[in-house]
Amino acid sequence: MIRYVTRPDPIAKIIAKPRRCARSVEDRLADIIQELGHAGEPISIEALRQRGFSGAVVHRIGPAALAQARRRSIRQTAA
């Protein structure tokens, strides 16, 4: 008996990107940074530790999360 096996579509692999955990941590950290900034509280490593992030995570992902929080906070108004 002859069996035919179809190959997976290579274009589908390119389009479907795998989810990454680092992205969700970065998003949550950016949310916390935004909340602290809008509440007028200082954004420090200690404040982020109190909200459940370790110092290593803050040092590794913090700059990218801070940049993301700044991009989200930009307001554009039409003149």
Secondary structure, DSSP 8 states (H G I E B T S, - for coil): ---------HHHHHHS----HHHHHHHHHHHHHHHHHHHT----HHHHHHTT--HHHHHHHHHHHHHHHHHHH------
